[in-house]
């Protein structure tokens, strides 16, 4: 009997130790092969180069200390980023829980019961009862029980594989949130400086138009101009003044967005950002790398790939329900009706043995679940392919927008120079009575609109460059990677 029990224990121990090396049910995951173009389809006409992309701290290329400070504070206090970091902690705990399922569970317990049975129960009531027979007493019990599911077919190993992939995907999701945060802070900061620049241009033109109005009123008083000239000058001035409230409100709302991105109350940054500063200028060269490098930098692509890996592993988890499940169960402890001999050898009890469970009939639930997981895996594959295509398209779009806006800016710069010369000429001709005042007013309007368009173009160029850096997946490398995966591996 001892030999048989020893043989059974040895066989089960061998089975439990060797099942880790057995193949698991379900498909093995292989990362999809993605063909990347060798070159960008859009010409690199805006200072971009194919040299290795340097996007780790791309905002420093603008050489703006205020922008650097805002981004540092946003990384430390943004609420969306905190949520993403909390999701990583949640995924880490789920991975640890899935890994723990590979090991036995042991429960300990103790109990004390005071009992009494009826003296007139049917069986005892029909039999003579010796005097002094006890009908009450105590029961003392303490012990342990254990259960271990032996992962013969790999369902639990597939569950760990899926949880590990989800954890990595959540980490990449955190990095994706960080990339978006960096882009949003920089874009709103550029918008703010753009609105401030346009407001300064508007105020400068208002002062010039006020001087022009004063001169016209003086000429009208001296009989050298008509009332029509005065009214037209007032119209141009009022039109320019009407732009000021719109620009001031845009400055305030953009500042509020920055404050929210930094996790601060509205009004916190008002004094700090009130000082007017120029729009951050783009660097002379922007290394963007090759298309083949893009998929390694974009965290959203890596997240989609890890989600596909998790969905593939879940098919194996579902398929494992088709097979029997093997358990090792046991219990040991002490039980007695008296506390004095509770822990003596005669009060000990134990049990041990294997258990097999196999679902024979479930009306097709398991196979339906397998089909569900397979469909989800197909969806994850399609989502991954869509994410890759979107990544390439975003970079191509931003390359052309960045380059073409620079071409547009050069034309606007020429327009400003020409408009300023036109205004000077019109003023001289009008002063000498050689042209109508309407020519001066048209020249003033043209100069103001050209200067305003040039300021907007400067903002757009910097914003397009920020969008290009964001589409390249830059920024998350500057923050220490989450240690979630390493911590979970250590916990195993």
Helices and strands as residue ranges (DSSP letters): H 2-18, G 19-21, E 48-49, G 58-62, H 65-77, H 79-100, E 105-116, H 122-125, E 136-150, H 155-221, H 227-261, H 270-274, E 286-287, H 291-297, H 299-319, G 320-322, E 325-336, G 339-341, G 345-347, E 348-357, H 365-431, H 437-471, G 476-478, H 484-491
